[in-house]
Amino acid sequence: MIKTCGLTHIHLMVTDIQRSLVFYQTVFGMEVKFWAGEGLVFLNTPGSNDLIALHQAAPDQPSGSGGGILHFGFQLQDRADLEEAIKEIVAAGGTLTKRGEFTPGMPFAYVNDPDGYEIEL
């Protein structure tokens, strides 16, 4: 079993990032944690570790009504367990689709579950 700190974020494709940003700030009191470029912002609820990533969709990309969830993420308790986690996912019927580092020392992997849902580790 892969040991995680739980679900870390949901990544949503949105048609108007500024409109969505104002919505989540106004309705849920979420605060900008950081921008990762012009079209991708991470928000969290004050006092929590949750994150919602709002990502500006291209005109041909789906958004909303179940079509715009890009992926969901789990934070490993120990980043050194990434290789073992990938092996476990593949052994359970999943697939590795992409891996790399966000910044030096911050490795990531994208895997798919058997139905094709993308999970970031």
N, C-alpha and C positions, 0 to 999 in steps of 0.2 A: 504494500500500500504506500502511495506517495504521501509524504507528510507535508501539509501546507498550513498556512496561516488563515486559510479560508478564501472565499471569493473576494477579489480585490477591486475589480471594476467591470463595468459594462460599457462597451464601445458602440455608440449610436451614430449612424449616418443621418444628417439633418439637412433640410433644404435651405435653411437660413440660420447660420450659426449665431448671429447676433440676436435674432428673435428667440432662439432656443436658450441662449445664455441668459437673457433677461427673464424668461419663463422660469427656469430652474432657480435662479437667484431670488425672484419674487415669491414664488409659490413655496419653495422648500428651504429658502434661506441659504442655499449653497453658495460657496465662495470659490473664486478661481484659485486653484492650487498652482497651476502653471500652464503656460501656452507652449505647445510643441510645434512651432511654426504658425503661420497665419491662419490656417484652416483647421486647427486641432487644439481644443482647450480641455483641460482636466479640472473638474469641479469636485468639491467634497462638502459634506455636511459638517458644520463646525463641531469639534469635539469627537469626531468619528474617523475611522480609517477607510470609509467607503469612497469610491471614485466613480464618476460618470465621465466618460470621454465623449465630447461632442465634436463630430468630424464633418466638415462641410462636404456634402455629396456633390459629385459632378452631375450635370444634367441627366445623364443616362444611368446613374446609380440609383438603386431602390432605397427608399427611406420610409419609416413608419409602418404601421400595420404588420409587423413581423418581418418585413423585408429589409429593414435597415440595421439589424443588429449585426455588426461586423464580427465581433468575437467577444468572449468573456475571459477573464484572467484569474489565475490562482497564483499566489506568491508562495514559493517554496520556503519551508522553514530554514533550509540551508541551501544556498546557491550551488554548493558543491554537489548536490544531489541531482543536478539537471540531467546528466548522462543516464543515471539509473532511472529517473522519471521517464525519460524518452523511451528507454528499453521496455519499461512496464507498460506504457501506453501502446507501443507497437505489439507487444505480446498479447494485449487484451483486445486487439482488433483495430486499434487506431493507426494513424500515419503521421509521420513527421513531414511538415510542409516547408518549414523555413527555420533557420536559426542564425544567431549572430550576437552582437553586443550593442545595446543602446548607447552606452559609453563604456570606456575601459573598466573592466571589473563588474559590469552589469549585463551578464549574458541573458539571452532569452531564447525561447523556442516556441514556434507555433506548431500545434498538432491538431489533427482532426479526430473527432470521435467516430465511431462506425457509421453514423448517419451524415457525417460531413460537417458538423458544427465545429467551428474553429475555437480552439482554446489556447490562450497565451500562458506560458509558464515563465 
